[in-house]
Amino acid sequence: QVQLVESGGGLVQAGGSLRLSCAASGRTFGSFAMAWFRQAPGKEREFVAGISWSGGSTAYRDSVKGRFTISRDNAKNTVDLQLNSLNPEDTAVYYCARRISAKILVTRAPEGYDVWGQGTQVTVSS
């Protein structure tokens, strides 16, 4: 049973930075694309960033381009999300997720992921 565990959330002032990390169990991590989603109170879960199984391809939602960076280390079974220039609109619970099948491209749809972490809270104060 694959498990994902996020860490690194917290409270930060606008303009600050955080680094989120997601640790995965299992030996097949390097075969799956991964993504970060977020969900703010009263809103739907939304795609933030995704990375291919090799790490060679990434995708971002428009509002975080140039501020957030997704990366992965297949030797350590981790996928990270560096959050810079944070603003209050970035406040949400952030989740990492594993693509539903191996060796397929990132999708922005939550339905395309079948393993989720428990989430980590990011709060940005103005």
For each residue, the residues with C-beta under 8 A, 3 or more apart:
1: 25
2: 24 25 26 28 98 115
3: 24 25 26 115 117
4: 22 23 24 25 96 97 98 115 116 117
5: 22 23 117 118
6: 9 20 21 22 94 95 96 117 118 119 120
7: 20 21 22 23 120
8: 18 19 20 21 120
9: 6 18 20 94 120 121 122
10: 18 121 122 123
11: 123 124 125
12: 16 17 18 86 122 123 124 125
13: 16 124 125
14: 86 87 88 124 125 126
15: 85 86 87
16: 12 13 86 124
17: 12 82 83 84 85 86
18: 8 9 10 12 83 86 122
19: 8 80 81 82 83
20: 6 7 8 9 36 80 81 82 83 94 96 120 122
21: 6 7 8 78 79 80 81
22: 4 5 6 7 34 36 78 79 80 81 96 117
23: 4 5 7 76 77 78
24: 2 3 4 29 34 77 78 79 98
25: 1 2 3 4 77
26: 2 3 29 77
27:
28: 2 31 32 102
29: 24 26 32 74 77
30: 53 54 74
31: 28 53 102 103
32: 28 29 53 98 99 101 102 103
33: 50 51 52 53 98 99 104 105 106
34: 22 24 50 51 72 79 96 97 98 99
35: 47 48 49 50 51 96 97 99 106 113
36: 20 22 48 49 50 70 79 81 94 95 96 97
37: 45 46 47 48 94 95 96 97 110 113
38: 45 46 48 90 92 93 94 95 122
39: 43 44 45 46 92 93 95 119
40: 43 91 92 93
41:
42:
43: 39 40 46 92
44: 39
45: 37 38 39 95 110
46: 37 38 39 43 61
47: 35 37 50 61 108 109 110
48: 35 36 37 38 60 61 64 68 81 94
49: 35 36 58 59 60 61 64 68 69 70 81
50: 33 34 35 36 47 58 59 70 106 107 108
51: 33 34 35 55 57 58 59 70 71 72 79 106
52: 33 55 56 57 58 105 106
53: 30 31 32 33 99 102 103
54: 30 57
55: 51 52 71 72 74
56: 52
57: 51 52 54 105 106
58: 49 50 51 52 70
59: 49 50 51 106 108
60: 48 49 64 65 68 70
61: 46 47 48 49 64 65 108
62: 65
63: 89
64: 48 49 60 61 67 68 83 90
65: 60 61 62 68
66:
67: 64 83 84 85 86
68: 48 49 60 64 65 81 82 83 84
69: 49 81 82 84
70: 36 49 50 51 58 60 79 80 81 82
71: 51 55 79 80 82
72: 34 51 55 78 79 80
73: 76 77 78 79 80
74: 29 30 55 77
75:
76: 23 73
77: 23 24 25 26 29 73 74
78: 21 22 23 24 72 73
79: 21 22 24 34 36 51 70 71 72 73 96
80: 19 20 21 22 70 71 72 73
81: 19 20 21 22 36 48 49 68 69 70 94 96
82: 17 19 20 68 69 70 71
83: 17 18 19 20 64 67 68 86 90 122
84: 17 67 68 69
85: 15 17 67
86: 12 14 15 16 17 18 67 83 90 122 124
87: 14 15 90 124
88: 14 91 124 125 126
89: 63 124
90: 38 64 83 86 87 122 124
91: 40 88 122 123 124
92: 38 39 40 43 121 122
93: 38 39 40 119 120 121 122
94: 6 9 20 36 37 38 48 81 119 120 121 122
95: 6 36 37 38 39 45 116 117 118 119
96: 4 6 20 22 34 35 36 37 79 81 116 117
97: 4 34 35 36 37 110 113 115 116 117
98: 2 4 24 32 33 34 113 114 115 116
99: 32 33 34 35 53 102 104 106 107 112 113
100: 104 112 113 114
101: 32 104
102: 28 31 32 53 99
103: 31 32 53
104: 33 99 100 101
105: 33 52 57
106: 33 35 50 51 52 57 59 99
107: 50 99 112 113
108: 47 50 59 61
109: 47 112
110: 37 45 47 97 113
111:
112: 99 100 107 109
113: 35 37 97 98 99 100 107 110 116
114: 98 100
115: 2 3 4 97 98
116: 4 95 96 97 98 113
117: 3 4 5 6 22 95 96 97 120
118: 5 6 95
119: 6 39 93 94 95
120: 6 7 8 9 20 93 94 117
121: 9 10 92 93 94
122: 9 10 12 18 20 38 83 86 90 91 92 93 94
123: 10 11 12 91
124: 11 12 13 14 16 86 87 88 89 90 91
125: 11 12 13 14 88
126: 14 88
